């Protein structure tokens, strides 16, 4: 009996040692080669996309990053409930993305033959169509995207981008020779495989093969918020073929 008890105790001690070593290995494995640029901030916004836009437009005197975007919503007359509906991805444009001289939205989108200086330079219908194009049906983030473009439907009406709008004319990318029709108002999305030490946008989400999301995967209570804040290029419905 004593011999059996001694053997049992030996086995238990050995098992305890094994599990201790195994758990230590798991802990080391979890921390192994952890990227130094991982964002540890809470991505949850704890409000709808609409609540987030309002909060960071006119919520305080110092935080106005989406003020020009909010102004576009009000000016165009788009139903603000569109920013409350669930299961969507919302592309938001910062003030600099809209107003930057020479490269911002107002500087490059033509009203007839000249660039506008405010939302009032463009028709409300054209601004509404563009805002609708920035609302994607379904949610996308880094966690579900691949390196290959996936087409998402937007809530922009079909047909509005079959031709380049006269009063809200998009610049044609250098990669194409002419405006490429987008009759179904879709948006192509993928994750880039680019990773450089100096880049702050390693593995960015890319829209329509040309525009990188600057701040990605913010979690509103009704979907995902993606922000463009570069001020150097403009998202258009033109999808290079």
C-alpha positions in Angstrom: 0.0 0.0 0.0 2.8 2.4 0.9 4.5 1.6 -2.4 1.3 2.4 -4.3 0.9 5.7 -2.4 4.5 6.6 -3.2 4.0 5.9 -6.9 0.8 8.0 -6.9 2.5 10.9 -5.2 5.3 10.7 -7.7 2.9 10.8 -10.6 1.0 13.8 -9.2 4.2 15.7 -8.6 5.4 15.0 -12.2 2.0 16.1 -13.6 2.1 19.3 -11.6 5.5 20.0 -12.9 4.4 19.4 -16.5 1.4 21.7 -16.3 3.5 24.4 -14.7 6.0 24.2 -17.5 3.2 24.0 -20.1 1.5 27.1 -18.8 4.8 29.0 -18.7 5.4 28.1 -22.3 1.9 29.3 -23.2 2.6 32.6 -21.5 5.9 33.0 -23.4 4.3 32.0 -26.6 1.6 34.7 -26.2 4.1 37.4 -25.8 6.6 36.1 -28.4 7.3 38.5 -31.3 4.6 40.9 -30.3 4.5 43.9 -32.6 5.6 47.1 -31.0 3.0 49.2 -32.9 -0.1 47.4 -31.6 -2.8 49.9 -30.7 -3.8 49.2 -27.1 -6.5 51.9 -26.9 -10.1 50.8 -26.6 -11.6 50.8 -30.1 -15.2 50.8 -28.7 -16.9 54.2 -29.2 -19.8 53.4 -27.0 -22.2 55.3 -29.2 -23.6 55.1 -32.7 -21.7 56.4 -35.7 -24.0 59.5 -35.7 -23.3 60.1 -32.0 -19.6 59.9 -32.7 -19.7 62.3 -35.6 -21.7 64.9 -33.5 -19.4 64.5 -30.5 -16.3 65.2 -32.5 -17.8 68.0 -34.7 -19.5 70.3 -32.2 -19.1 68.5 -28.9 -16.4 70.8 -27.7 -14.3 73.8 -28.8 -11.1 71.8 -29.1 -12.3 68.5 -30.7 -13.8 69.4 -34.1 -12.2 66.9 -36.4 -15.4 66.0 -38.2 -17.0 69.5 -38.2 -16.8 69.8 -42.0 -18.2 66.3 -42.5 -21.1 67.1 -40.1 -21.7 70.3 -42.1 -22.0 68.2 -45.3 -24.6 65.9 -43.7 -26.7 68.8 -42.6 -26.3 70.7 -45.9 -27.1 67.7 -48.1 -30.2 66.7 -46.2 -29.2 63.1 -46.0 -31.3 61.2 -43.4 -29.2 61.2 -40.3 -30.9 57.9 -39.4 -28.6 56.3 -42.0 -25.8 56.8 -39.4 -27.8 54.9 -36.8 -28.9 51.8 -38.8 -27.0 48.7 -37.8 -24.5 46.4 -39.7 -22.8 49.1 -41.7 -19.3 50.5 -42.2 -19.0 54.3 -42.1 -16.2 56.1 -43.9 -15.6 59.4 -42.2 -13.5 62.3 -43.6 -11.6 64.6 -41.3 -11.5 68.3 -41.7 -8.1 68.2 -43.4 -9.3 65.5 -45.8 -11.9 68.0 -47.0 -10.3 71.4 -46.7 -6.5 70.9 -47.4 -5.3 73.3 -50.1 -4.6 71.7 -53.5 -5.2 68.1 -52.4 -8.3 68.1 -50.2 -11.8 67.2 -51.4 -12.9 70.8 -52.1 -9.7 71.5 -53.9 -10.0 68.6 -56.4 -13.7 67.9 -56.9 -14.9 70.2 -59.7 -18.1 72.2 -59.8 -18.3 72.5 -63.6 -14.8 73.6 -64.4 -13.6 75.0 -61.1 -12.9 73.5 -57.7 -15.3 74.5 -54.9 -14.5 76.4 -51.7 -17.3 75.1 -49.5 -20.1 72.6 -49.6 -22.3 75.4 -51.0 -20.2 75.2 -54.1 -21.9 71.9 -54.9 -25.5 70.8 -55.3 -27.1 69.2 -52.3 -28.0 66.1 -54.4 -24.4 65.6 -55.4 -23.1 65.9 -51.8 -25.8 63.5 -50.6 -24.9 61.0 -53.2 -21.2 61.2 -52.2 -22.1 60.8 -48.5 -24.2 57.8 -49.4 -21.3 56.3 -51.2 -19.3 56.5 -47.9 -21.8 54.3 -46.1 -21.1 50.6 -46.8 -23.7 47.9 -46.3 -22.1 45.3 -44.0 -19.2 45.6 -41.7 -15.6 45.3 -42.6 -12.4 45.5 -40.6 -8.9 44.0 -40.6 -10.3 40.9 -39.0 -12.4 39.8 -42.0 -10.6 41.2 -45.1 -8.1 39.5 -47.4 -5.3 40.8 -49.7 -7.7 40.5 -52.6 -10.4 43.2 -53.3 -13.9 42.4 -52.2 -16.8 44.4 -53.6 -19.2 45.9 -51.0 -22.5 47.6 -51.8 -22.9 51.2 -50.6 -26.2 52.9 -50.0 -25.6 55.3 -52.9 -28.3 54.9 -55.6 -27.4 52.7 -58.5 -26.6 54.7 -61.7 -25.4 57.9 -60.0 -21.8 57.1 -60.9 -22.3 55.6 -64.3 -20.7 58.8 -65.6 -18.6 61.3 -63.8 -21.1 63.8 -62.3 -21.0 67.2 -64.0 -21.3 69.3 -60.8 -19.3 67.0 -58.6 -16.6 65.8 -61.0 -14.0 63.4 -59.6 -10.4 63.6 -60.6 -9.3 60.6 -62.8 -6.4 58.6 -61.2 -3.2 58.5 -63.1 -3.5 54.8 -63.3 -6.5 55.0 -65.7 -6.9 57.0 -68.9 -10.6 57.9 -68.4 -13.4 57.8 -65.9 -14.4 54.2 -65.1 -18.2 53.8 -64.7 -19.4 52.4 -61.4 -23.1 51.8 -62.2 -23.8 49.8 -59.1 -22.0 52.2 -56.7 -19.8 49.5 -55.2 -16.7 50.0 -53.2 -13.7 47.6 -53.4 -11.9 46.9 -50.2 -8.8 44.9 -49.2 -5.9 44.9 -46.7 -2.5 45.8 -48.1 0.4 43.5 -47.6 2.8 46.5 -47.3 4.8 46.7 -44.0 7.6 49.2 -43.7 9.4 50.3 -40.5 8.8 54.0 -41.3 5.2 53.7 -42.2 2.4 54.5 -39.7 0.0 52.7 -41.9 1.4 49.2 -41.9 -1.1 46.8 -43.5 -3.7 49.5 -44.1 -7.2 48.9 -45.4 -7.3 50.1 -49.0 -10.4 51.5 -50.7 -10.9 51.2 -54.5 -7.2 50.3 -54.9 -6.0 53.7 -54.1 -7.0 55.2 -50.7 -5.7 54.1 -47.4 -7.8 54.2 -44.2 -5.9 56.3 -41.7 -7.6 55.3 -38.5 -9.3 51.9 -38.8 -11.7 49.5 -37.1 -13.4 51.8 -34.6 -16.4 50.0 -33.1 -19.6 52.0 -33.0 -22.7 50.4 -31.4 -24.2 50.0 -34.9 -21.2 49.1 -37.0 -17.6 49.9 -37.9 -16.1 53.4 -38.3 -13.1 54.0 -40.7 -11.5 57.4 -40.9 -9.6 59.0 -43.8 -7.4 61.8 -42.5 -4.5 62.1 -45.0 -5.4 65.3 -46.7 -3.3 64.2 -49.7 -5.7 62.1 -51.8 -9.5 61.8 -52.2 -11.7 58.7 -52.2 -13.7 58.5 -55.4 -16.1 55.9 -56.8 -13.6 55.3 -59.6 -12.3 51.7 -59.5 -9.3 51.1 -61.6 -9.7 48.1 -63.9 
